[in-house]
Amino acid sequence: MKKLFLGYYNKSVILTYIGAISAVIGMALSLSGKMKYALICLIVCGVSDLFDGMIARRCKRTDEEKEFGIQIDSLNDMVSFALFPVIISVSMGFDAWYYIAVYSFYVIASITRLGFFNVSTSIESETKFYTGLPVTFASLIVVCMFIIGKITGIGNILIPISIFVTGLLFILKIKIAKPRGIAYIFLGLLAVALLIAVILIGE
């Protein structure tokens, strides 16, 4: 019996789709001025992307299903961690030409990072390190800068600068250790702490 829809649908892709939905909802919320809830959605995107690979590796998949997972993960990352932070920043009023220049660099760096990751995944064996900062970390960085900006009152400086530096880290040839074991617990707890902070101080 032929499949009615394109794609592969199983539990290995659930978190990826949850992240994509959270990004769309978050962008709509940020454009409506509901920044606190938009940032909560960005945190959900980060947590979903952090754990989707771990769950996928525990699932029995064909080679085609594995390749499909890699591709949709990168496409989701483009929406969640390249476009979504830009929408948040613009919605906060940072829309002057020099901000747009920063966003353009950031998105190009994101595309480059994700394309490089896909090629590397296809031709290399499993390694313990990423080359360049994974785009997922944009969720933690943007939320941290929002919180610090709210406390210090200099978010108009911190957020665009952090977006530029984050984009630069995406494409620098630096080695970043892949999270394993206790690192997942630490990053999960950090996400919870950021979530609480956003709820307490966000508008």
C-alpha positions in Angstrom: 0.0 0.0 0.0 1.4 3.4 -1.0 1.9 6.1 1.6 -0.6 9.0 1.3 2.0 11.6 2.5 5.6 12.3 1.8 8.1 11.9 4.6 8.8 9.5 7.5 6.6 9.7 10.6 7.7 8.0 13.8 8.6 8.9 17.3 12.2 9.9 16.2 10.9 13.1 14.6 8.3 14.2 17.3 10.6 16.6 19.1 11.8 18.2 15.8 8.2 19.0 14.8 7.4 20.3 18.3 10.3 22.6 18.0 9.1 23.8 14.6 5.6 24.5 15.9 7.0 26.3 18.9 9.1 28.6 16.6 6.0 29.5 14.5 3.9 30.2 17.6 6.8 32.2 19.2 7.3 34.3 16.1 3.6 35.2 16.0 3.8 36.1 19.7 6.8 38.3 19.3 5.2 40.1 16.4 2.2 40.7 18.7 4.5 42.2 21.4 4.2 39.2 23.8 7.9 38.9 24.3 7.9 36.8 27.4 5.9 34.1 25.8 7.9 34.3 22.6 11.1 33.7 24.7 9.5 30.7 26.4 8.8 29.3 22.9 12.5 29.8 22.0 13.5 27.9 25.1 11.2 25.1 24.1 12.8 25.1 20.6 16.2 24.7 22.3 15.2 21.9 24.6 13.5 20.1 21.7 16.5 20.3 19.5 18.8 19.3 22.4 17.1 16.0 23.0 15.7 15.1 19.6 19.0 13.6 18.5 19.3 11.5 21.6 15.8 10.1 21.2 16.3 9.5 17.5 19.5 7.5 18.2 17.5 5.2 20.4 15.0 4.5 17.7 15.4 1.7 15.1 15.6 3.5 11.7 16.4 2.8 8.1 19.2 4.7 6.4 16.6 6.8 4.6 14.9 7.6 7.9 18.2 8.7 9.4 19.0 10.9 6.4 15.4 12.4 6.6 15.9 13.1 10.3 19.2 15.0 9.5 17.6 17.1 6.8 14.4 18.1 8.7 16.5 18.8 11.8 18.6 21.3 9.9 15.6 22.9 8.2 13.9 23.2 11.6 17.1 24.8 13.0 17.0 27.4 10.2 13.5 28.4 11.4 14.0 28.1 15.1 17.6 29.4 15.6 18.3 31.6 12.5 15.0 33.4 11.8 13.3 33.2 15.1 15.9 35.2 17.1 15.9 37.8 14.3 12.1 38.2 14.5 12.4 38.6 18.3 15.1 41.3 18.0 13.1 43.2 15.3 10.0 42.9 17.4 11.8 44.6 20.3 12.4 47.6 18.1 15.9 46.9 16.9 15.2 47.6 13.2 17.7 50.3 12.1 19.8 49.6 9.1 22.9 48.6 11.1 20.8 46.0 13.0 19.6 44.6 9.6 23.2 44.3 8.6 23.9 42.3 11.7 20.9 40.1 11.1 21.9 39.5 7.5 25.4 38.3 8.6 23.8 36.1 11.3 21.4 34.4 8.9 24.2 33.8 6.3 26.4 32.4 9.1 23.5 30.1 10.2 23.0 28.8 6.7 26.7 28.2 6.3 26.9 26.4 9.6 23.9 24.2 8.9 25.1 23.4 5.3 28.6 22.5 6.6 27.1 20.3 9.3 24.9 18.4 6.8 27.9 17.8 4.5 30.1 16.7 7.5 27.5 14.3 8.8 27.2 12.7 5.3 30.9 12.1 4.8 32.4 11.7 8.2 32.1 9.1 10.9 30.7 10.0 14.4 33.0 12.4 16.3 33.0 13.7 19.8 33.2 17.4 18.7 31.3 19.9 16.6 33.2 22.3 14.3 31.7 25.7 15.1 29.1 26.5 17.6 25.9 24.6 17.0 23.0 26.9 16.1 20.9 25.4 18.9 22.9 27.5 21.4 21.4 30.7 19.9 18.3 29.9 22.0 20.3 30.0 25.3 22.4 33.0 24.3 19.4 35.2 23.1 17.4 34.4 26.2 20.4 35.1 28.5 21.0 38.4 26.8 17.3 39.4 27.1 17.4 38.7 30.9 20.7 40.6 31.4 19.4 43.4 29.2 16.2 43.7 31.3 18.2 43.8 34.5 20.8 46.3 33.3 18.7 48.3 30.9 21.1 47.9 28.0 19.3 45.2 26.0 19.5 47.5 22.9 23.3 46.9 23.0 23.6 43.4 24.3 21.1 41.6 22.1 22.4 42.8 18.7 26.0 42.3 19.8 25.2 38.8 21.1 23.5 38.0 17.7 26.6 39.1 15.8 29.1 37.2 18.1 26.9 34.1 18.0 26.8 34.2 14.2 30.6 34.6 14.2 31.0 31.5 16.5 28.8 29.5 14.1 31.4 29.7 11.3 34.7 29.9 13.3 36.8 26.7 13.1 36.6 25.9 16.8 35.9 22.6 18.4 32.9 22.3 20.6 32.4 19.1 22.6 29.1 17.3 21.9 26.8 17.1 25.0 26.9 13.7 26.6 25.6 12.2 29.8 25.6 14.8 32.6 25.9 17.6 30.1 22.2 16.9 29.1 21.2 17.3 32.7 23.1 20.5 33.1 21.7 22.0 29.9 18.2 20.9 30.9 18.5 22.5 34.3 19.9 25.7 32.6 16.8 25.8 30.4 14.5 25.5 33.4 16.4 28.3 35.2 16.1 30.5 32.1 12.4 29.7 31.9 11.8 30.8 35.5 13.9 34.0 35.0 11.9 34.9 31.9 8.6 34.4 33.7 9.7 36.5 36.7 11.2 39.4 34.8 9.7 39.3 31.3 6.9 41.6 30.3 
